[in-house]
Amino acid sequence: MDQPLLSRRTLTRRHFLQATGGAALAAGLAACGGGGGSGGGSSSKELSFVYMGTAEQQATWNKLFAKFTEQHPEIKLKAEGIPLSNWGDFFNKLSTRIAGGQVPDVIQIATEGQRLFASKGLLAPLDDYITKDKSTIDEYYGDMDPNLVEWDKKYASTDGKTYYLPGEFNTMCMWYSKELFAKAGVPEPTPTWTWDDFRHACEQIKAKTGAFGYAAGPEYFAAIMPWLLTNGTSSFSDDWSKPTYDDPRVIEAADFNRKLVADKLSPPPGGTFDATTAAAQGKLAMFGGGRWPIISIRNLKATAKMGIVPWPVKAGQGSPVGWNGYPILKASKKKDDAWTFIKFLISKEGSSFFAQLGGTIVPARKSVANSQSFLEDAPKGTEYLYQALSYATPIPSPDKGAAVQKAIEDGWKQVLTGNASSSDALGKAQTTLEGLV
């Protein structure tokens, strides 16, 4: 989902929620006497919504909020985007506010924090509202890939109650420079291309043009998980209870990426290398991304130069997926207004309007994701981002997310930089992960 799902430098989508964020929020709500009933009709008080977004994104969101206010003049919405670089910082800042008595009515939560927030008793169940508006919700669920509905039930609640409606999401595909492929005489990639095809393209493009083939990195969602999943493995078991980071297939994927760096087919990780700018300038052939690079690519006037294709495969197709949820806080005194706002966000009109504005997330609604409002002024192959839901895997998000992500990324980075062998680095990370779950 996310960001929501920030438009940031290409190889960083979002980071895990820091485990301390949930605890601090819980303490804050307790201090504020949070609870609240199931109702909460309109009053003169503003309906507050807090989300994560850059200043650039807030301009787009503000147009969406204006549309809501136009339709519901009886509700005064106060929406605030917090321009931070990752979800951990976002929730830490939010927890500080709540501890100080500033309790929003609705917040944005990505996959990484949904189970944790639900488990802390911070949120109001939506089940009664869903029952009351059954036809609306049935229509919404009927317009999305059923995987989103099932994943939301499986991973976003610890007690069987519904705290989130699955919202916009991000999957991973490979963005590529059509110009560099043409200059090197390499056929553009197809949905069934392989790791070997990918490696060959990197070699040919480097030899013929001097450009890097791919930007490897240690980012969990965007640069590690796609390689694991397309090799038939993951960082954790399906229920997130057991780390699997020392699986031979994980080691194989790490070695594959290390060789790209060692052979100078990829720039070394770290530093100030900006993949989107390099691709627009003809200095990089491929980078991994969901929908979020679109703003930068448009600003660089490189939309027509780029294409999007599913990740190259070894064992099979694979992509991580993360989605947004917009829960109502238990402490909210305006739950009915909050539900009206959530229904607007998931409506076909609201989703279409946001997609038309150029949102950096993939709409949950299939009809919108396949419409011109989403596909216009976007690279060839943008439709693959939605299609990836059919084979995607939710990003493993155990409660101690910040520490989990750090161990995973640190181990991978040690391999990329050549500071340790893959078996040593990932074995050490596996031991750390086992201690966290």
C-alpha positions as CSV (number, residue, x, y, z in Angstrom):
1,M,0.0,0.0,0.0
2,D,2.1,2.4,1.0
3,Q,2.9,5.1,0.5
4,P,0.8,6.1,1.3
5,L,3.5,4.5,0.3
6,L,5.8,7.3,0.0
7,S,7.3,8.6,-3.3
8,R,10.9,8.4,-2.2
9,R,14.2,7.3,-3.7
10,T,13.5,4.3,-5.7
11,L,14.9,1.5,-3.7
12,T,13.2,2.4,-0.4
13,R,9.5,1.9,-0.2
14,R,9.0,1.9,3.5
15,H,10.4,0.5,6.7
16,F,9.0,-1.6,9.5
17,L,7.0,-0.1,12.3
18,Q,9.2,0.1,15.4
19,A,7.9,-2.1,18.1
20,T,8.1,0.6,20.7
21,G,5.6,2.7,18.7
22,G,2.7,0.5,19.5
23,A,3.6,0.4,23.2
24,A,3.9,4.2,23.3
25,L,0.6,4.6,21.6
26,A,-1.1,2.2,24.0
27,A,0.3,4.1,26.9
28,G,-0.8,7.4,25.4
29,L,-4.3,6.3,24.8
30,A,-4.5,4.9,28.4
31,A,-3.3,8.3,29.7
32,C,-6.0,10.0,27.6
33,G,-8.7,7.7,28.9
34,G,-9.1,6.3,25.5
35,G,-12.0,4.0,25.0
36,G,-15.1,5.4,23.5
37,G,-18.3,3.7,22.5
38,S,-19.3,2.2,19.1
39,G,-21.1,5.4,18.1
40,G,-19.9,8.9,18.0
41,G,-22.1,11.2,15.8
42,S,-21.2,14.5,14.2
43,S,-20.4,17.5,16.3
44,S,-18.6,20.8,15.7
45,K,-15.3,19.2,16.4
46,E,-13.0,18.5,13.4
47,L,-12.5,15.0,12.2
48,S,-8.7,14.4,12.3
49,F,-6.8,12.2,9.9
50,V,-3.1,11.6,10.1
51,Y,-1.1,9.9,7.3
52,M,2.4,9.7,6.0
53,G,3.3,11.8,3.0
54,T,5.9,14.1,1.6
55,A,5.1,17.8,0.8
56,E,4.9,16.9,-2.8
57,Q,2.3,14.2,-2.1
58,Q,0.3,16.3,0.2
59,A,-0.7,18.5,-2.7
60,T,-2.3,15.5,-4.3
61,W,-3.9,14.3,-1.1
62,N,-5.4,17.8,-0.4
63,K,-7.3,17.6,-3.7
64,L,-8.8,14.3,-2.6
65,F,-9.7,15.8,0.8
66,A,-11.4,18.8,-0.9
67,K,-13.5,16.3,-2.9
68,F,-14.6,14.7,0.3
69,T,-15.5,18.0,1.9
70,E,-17.4,18.9,-1.2
71,Q,-19.5,15.8,-0.8
72,H,-19.8,16.0,3.0
73,P,-19.9,19.7,4.0
74,E,-21.3,18.6,7.4
75,I,-17.9,17.1,8.3
76,K,-15.0,19.4,8.8
77,L,-11.9,17.3,8.0
78,K,-8.5,18.2,9.4
79,A,-6.0,16.0,7.5
80,E,-2.2,16.1,8.2
81,G,0.5,14.4,6.3
82,I,3.7,13.8,8.2
83,P,6.7,14.0,5.8
84,L,8.9,11.3,7.3
85,S,11.1,8.7,5.5
86,N,9.8,5.6,7.1
87,W,6.9,4.1,9.0
88,G,8.9,3.6,12.2
89,D,9.6,7.3,12.5
90,F,6.0,8.1,11.5
91,F,4.5,6.0,14.3
92,N,7.0,7.2,16.9
93,K,6.1,10.8,16.1
94,L,2.4,9.9,16.3
95,S,2.8,8.1,19.6
96,T,4.5,11.1,21.1
97,R,1.5,13.2,20.0
98,I,-1.0,10.8,21.4
99,A,0.9,10.5,24.7
100,G,0.5,14.3,24.9
101,G,-3.3,14.1,24.4
102,Q,-3.5,14.7,20.6
103,V,-5.6,11.6,19.6
104,P,-6.5,11.5,15.9
105,D,-9.8,9.9,14.7
106,V,-8.4,8.0,11.7
107,I,-4.8,7.1,10.9
108,Q,-3.0,5.4,8.0
109,I,-1.3,2.1,8.8
110,A,0.7,0.0,6.4
111,T,0.9,-3.8,6.6
112,E,4.0,-3.6,8.8
113,G,2.1,-2.2,11.7
114,Q,-1.4,-3.5,11.3
115,R,-1.1,-6.7,13.4
116,L,0.8,-4.9,16.2
117,F,-1.8,-2.0,16.4
118,A,-4.7,-4.4,16.5
119,S,-3.0,-6.5,19.2
120,K,-2.5,-3.4,21.4
121,G,-6.2,-2.6,21.7
122,L,-5.8,0.8,20.1
123,L,-8.5,0.4,17.5
124,A,-12.3,0.3,17.2
125,P,-13.7,-2.8,15.5
126,L,-15.4,-2.1,12.2
127,D,-17.7,-5.1,12.2
128,D,-20.9,-3.3,13.1
129,Y,-20.3,-0.7,10.5
130,I,-19.5,-3.4,7.9
131,T,-22.8,-5.2,8.7
132,K,-24.8,-1.9,8.5
133,D,-23.3,-1.1,5.1
134,K,-23.1,-4.7,3.8
135,S,-24.0,-3.8,0.2
136,T,-21.3,-1.1,0.0
137,I,-18.6,-3.4,1.4
138,D,-19.7,-6.4,-0.7
139,E,-19.4,-4.2,-3.8
140,Y,-16.0,-3.0,-2.8
141,Y,-14.7,-6.6,-2.0
142,G,-16.1,-7.7,-5.4
143,D,-14.0,-5.2,-7.2
144,M,-10.6,-6.3,-5.9
145,D,-8.4,-9.4,-6.1
146,P,-9.7,-11.8,-3.4
147,N,-6.2,-12.2,-2.1
148,L,-6.3,-8.8,-0.6
149,V,-9.4,-9.7,1.4
150,E,-8.0,-13.0,2.6
151,W,-4.6,-11.5,3.5
152,D,-6.3,-8.7,5.5
153,K,-8.3,-11.2,7.5
154,K,-5.2,-13.5,8.1
155,Y,-2.6,-10.9,9.0
156,A,-4.3,-7.7,10.2
157,S,-6.1,-9.0,13.3
158,T,-5.3,-11.1,16.3
159,D,-8.8,-11.7,17.6
160,G,-11.0,-12.3,14.6
161,K,-12.4,-8.8,14.6
162,T,-12.1,-6.5,11.6
163,Y,-10.0,-3.3,12.2
164,Y,-9.1,-2.5,8.6
165,L,-10.6,-2.6,5.2
166,P,-7.8,-3.5,2.7
167,G,-6.7,-0.4,0.8
168,E,-4.2,0.6,-1.8
169,F,-1.1,-1.4,-2.1
170,N,2.3,-1.8,-3.7
171,T,3.8,-4.9,-5.3
172,M,7.2,-5.2,-6.9
173,C,8.1,-5.2,-10.5
174,M,11.2,-4.3,-12.5
175,W,11.4,-0.8,-14.1
176,Y,13.6,-0.7,-17.2
177,S,15.0,1.8,-19.6
178,K,13.6,1.0,-23.1
179,E,16.2,3.3,-24.6
180,L,19.2,1.5,-23.0
181,F,17.9,-1.9,-24.0
182,A,17.5,-0.7,-27.6
183,K,20.9,0.9,-27.7
184,A,22.5,-2.4,-26.5
185,G,20.5,-4.4,-29.0
186,V,18.9,-6.4,-26.1
187,P,15.2,-7.4,-26.5
188,E,13.0,-5.8,-23.9
189,P,12.1,-8.2,-21.1
190,T,9.0,-10.3,-21.2
191,P,6.8,-11.5,-18.3
192,T,8.4,-14.9,-18.4
193,W,12.1,-13.8,-18.4
194,T,14.5,-15.5,-16.1
195,W,17.4,-14.6,-13.8
196,D,19.7,-15.8,-16.6
197,D,18.0,-13.4,-19.0
198,F,18.3,-10.6,-16.5
199,R,22.0,-11.2,-16.0
200,H,22.6,-11.4,-19.7
201,A,20.8,-8.1,-20.2
202,C,23.0,-6.5,-17.5
203,E,26.2,-7.8,-19.2
204,Q,25.2,-6.7,-22.7
205,I,24.0,-3.2,-21.6
206,K,27.2,-2.6,-19.6
207,A,29.4,-3.8,-22.5
208,K,27.6,-1.8,-25.2
209,T,26.6,1.4,-23.4
210,G,28.7,1.6,-20.2
211,A,25.6,1.9,-18.1
212,F,24.9,-0.1,-15.0
213,G,22.5,-2.9,-15.5
214,Y,20.7,-2.9,-12.2
215,A,20.8,-1.0,-8.8
216,A,21.2,-3.7,-6.1
217,G,20.5,-2.7,-2.5
218,P,19.8,-4.0,1.0
219,E,16.2,-2.8,1.2
220,Y,14.0,-5.5,2.7
221,F,10.8,-4.9,0.6
222,A,12.2,-3.5,-2.6
223,A,15.6,-5.2,-3.1
224,I,15.7,-8.5,-1.0
225,M,12.2,-10.0,-0.9
226,P,11.6,-10.1,-4.7
227,W,14.8,-12.2,-5.2
228,L,13.8,-14.5,-2.4
229,L,10.3,-15.0,-3.6
230,T,11.2,-15.6,-7.2
231,N,13.6,-18.3,-5.9
232,G,10.9,-20.1,-4.1
233,T,11.8,-18.9,-0.5
234,S,11.2,-16.1,1.9
235,S,12.6,-14.5,5.0
236,F,10.0,-16.2,7.3
237,S,7.5,-19.0,7.4
238,D,4.0,-18.3,6.2
239,D,2.7,-17.5,9.6
240,W,5.8,-15.3,10.4
241,S,6.7,-17.4,13.4
242,K,10.0,-18.9,12.1
243,P,12.8,-17.1,10.3
244,T,14.2,-18.9,7.2
245,Y,17.0,-16.5,6.3
246,D,19.6,-19.3,6.2
247,D,17.7,-21.3,3.6
248,P,20.1,-22.3,0.7
249,R,17.8,-20.5,-1.7
250,V,18.2,-17.2,0.3
251,I,22.0,-17.7,0.1
252,E,21.8,-18.3,-3.6
253,A,19.8,-15.1,-4.1
254,A,22.3,-13.1,-2.0
255,D,25.2,-14.5,-4.0
256,F,23.5,-13.6,-7.3
257,N,23.2,-10.0,-6.2
258,R,26.8,-9.9,-4.8
259,K,28.1,-11.0,-8.2
260,L,26.3,-8.1,-9.8
261,V,28.1,-5.7,-7.6
262,A,31.5,-7.5,-7.8
263,D,31.3,-7.5,-11.6
264,K,30.4,-3.8,-11.7
265,L,27.0,-4.5,-13.3
266,S,25.5,-2.7,-10.3
267,P,26.8,0.4,-8.4
268,P,28.0,-0.4,-4.9
269,P,25.2,-0.1,-2.3
270,G,25.0,3.1,-0.2
271,G,26.2,6.5,-1.2
272,T,24.1,9.0,-3.0
273,F,23.2,7.0,-6.1
274,D,19.7,7.9,-7.2
275,A,18.2,5.1,-9.4
276,T,15.3,7.1,-10.9
277,T,17.6,9.9,-12.0
278,A,20.3,7.6,-13.3
279,A,17.7,5.7,-15.3
280,A,16.3,8.9,-16.8
281,Q,19.8,10.0,-17.7
282,G,20.6,6.7,-19.5
283,K,23.1,5.6,-16.8
284,L,21.0,2.7,-15.3
285,A,19.0,0.1,-17.2
286,M,16.9,-1.4,-14.4
287,F,15.7,-0.8,-10.9
288,G,13.0,-2.4,-8.7
289,G,9.9,-0.5,-7.8
290,G,6.2,-0.5,-7.2
291,R,4.0,2.4,-8.2
292,W,5.9,4.9,-6.1
293,P,8.7,5.9,-8.6
294,I,6.0,7.5,-10.9
295,I,6.2,11.0,-9.6
296,S,10.0,11.2,-9.9
297,I,9.9,9.6,-13.4
298,R,7.2,12.1,-14.5
299,N,9.1,15.0,-13.1
300,L,12.2,13.8,-15.0
301,K,10.0,13.6,-18.1
302,A,11.1,10.0,-18.5
303,T,7.7,8.2,-18.6
304,A,7.9,7.3,-22.2
305,K,11.5,6.0,-21.8
306,M,10.5,3.4,-19.2
307,G,8.8,0.1,-19.1
308,I,7.6,-2.2,-16.3
309,V,7.8,-5.9,-16.3
310,P,7.3,-8.7,-13.6
311,W,10.5,-9.6,-11.7
312,P,12.7,-12.2,-13.5
313,V,12.1,-15.7,-12.3
314,K,14.1,-18.7,-11.2
315,A,11.8,-21.0,-9.3
316,G,8.6,-19.0,-10.2
317,Q,6.9,-15.6,-10.1
318,G,7.1,-13.7,-6.8
319,S,6.6,-10.3,-5.3
320,P,6.1,-8.9,-1.8
321,V,3.0,-6.9,-1.2
322,G,2.0,-4.3,1.4
323,W,-1.3,-2.5,1.7
324,N,-2.8,0.4,3.5
325,G,-5.5,0.4,6.1
326,Y,-7.4,3.3,7.7
327,P,-8.6,2.3,11.1
328,I,-10.7,4.3,13.6
329,L,-9.0,4.8,16.9
330,K,-10.9,3.5,19.9
331,A,-10.5,6.9,21.6
332,S,-12.2,8.7,18.8
333,K,-15.4,10.6,19.6
334,K,-16.4,10.9,16.0
335,K,-16.5,7.3,14.8
336,D,-19.6,7.7,12.6
337,D,-17.9,10.6,10.7
338,A,-14.7,8.6,10.6
339,W,-16.6,5.7,8.9
340,T,-18.1,8.1,6.4
341,F,-14.6,9.2,5.5
342,I,-13.3,5.6,5.2
343,K,-16.2,4.8,2.9
344,F,-15.2,7.8,0.7
345,L,-11.6,6.6,0.5
346,I,-12.7,3.1,-0.7
347,S,-15.5,4.4,-3.0
348,K,-15.0,4.0,-6.8
349,E,-15.3,7.8,-7.2
350,G,-12.7,8.5,-4.5
351,S,-10.3,5.8,-5.7
352,S,-10.6,7.0,-9.4
353,F,-10.1,10.6,-8.4
354,F,-7.0,9.8,-6.5
355,A,-5.6,7.6,-9.3
356,Q,-6.3,10.4,-11.8
357,L,-4.3,12.8,-9.6
358,G,-1.3,10.6,-9.8
359,G,-1.2,8.7,-6.5
360,T,1.9,6.7,-5.8
361,I,0.0,3.6,-4.8
362,V,-2.0,0.9,-6.8
363,P,-5.7,1.2,-6.3
364,A,-7.3,-1.8,-4.5
365,R,-10.2,-1.7,-7.0
366,K,-9.5,-3.7,-10.1
367,S,-11.8,-1.5,-12.2
368,V,-9.7,1.6,-11.3
369,A,-6.3,-0.1,-11.7
370,N,-7.3,-1.1,-15.2
371,S,-8.7,2.3,-16.1
372,Q,-7.2,5.2,-18.0
373,S,-7.2,7.3,-14.8
374,F,-4.5,5.0,-13.5
375,L,-2.7,3.8,-16.7
376,E,-2.5,7.2,-18.5
377,D,0.9,8.9,-18.4
378,A,2.5,5.8,-16.9
379,P,5.1,3.4,-18.3
380,K,4.2,0.5,-20.6
381,G,3.5,-2.5,-18.4
382,T,2.0,-0.6,-15.4
383,E,-0.9,-3.1,-15.4
384,Y,1.6,-5.7,-14.1
385,L,1.6,-4.1,-10.7
386,Y,-2.0,-5.1,-10.1
387,Q,-1.6,-8.5,-11.8
388,A,1.2,-9.3,-9.3
389,L,-1.4,-9.7,-6.6
390,S,-2.2,-13.1,-8.1
391,Y,1.2,-14.4,-7.0
392,A,2.4,-12.0,-4.3
393,T,3.3,-12.7,-0.7
394,P,2.5,-10.3,2.2
395,I,5.7,-8.7,3.5
396,P,6.5,-10.7,6.7
397,S,5.9,-8.3,9.6
398,P,6.4,-9.8,13.1
399,D,5.8,-7.6,16.0
400,K,9.5,-6.7,16.5
401,G,9.6,-5.2,13.1
402,A,12.3,-2.7,13.4
403,A,14.8,-5.2,14.8
404,V,13.8,-7.8,12.3
405,Q,14.3,-5.5,9.3
406,K,17.7,-4.3,10.7
407,A,18.9,-7.9,11.0
408,I,17.7,-8.8,7.5
409,E,19.2,-5.7,5.8
410,D,22.5,-5.7,7.7
411,G,23.1,-9.3,6.7
412,W,22.3,-8.7,3.1
413,K,24.5,-5.6,3.0
414,Q,27.4,-7.5,4.4
415,V,27.1,-9.8,1.4
416,L,26.7,-7.1,-1.2
417,T,29.8,-5.2,0.0
418,G,31.9,-8.4,0.2
419,N,32.6,-8.0,3.9
420,A,31.4,-11.5,4.7
421,S,30.3,-14.6,2.8
422,S,26.6,-15.2,2.3
423,S,26.5,-18.2,4.5
424,D,28.3,-16.4,7.4
425,A,26.4,-13.1,7.1
426,L,22.9,-14.7,6.7
427,G,23.6,-17.4,9.2
428,K,24.4,-14.7,11.8
429,A,21.3,-12.8,10.8
430,Q,19.2,-16.0,11.2
431,T,20.5,-16.4,14.7
432,T,19.5,-12.8,15.5
433,L,16.0,-13.3,14.0
434,E,15.4,-16.5,15.9
435,G,16.0,-14.5,19.1
436,L,13.5,-11.9,18.1
437,V,10.5,-14.3,17.5
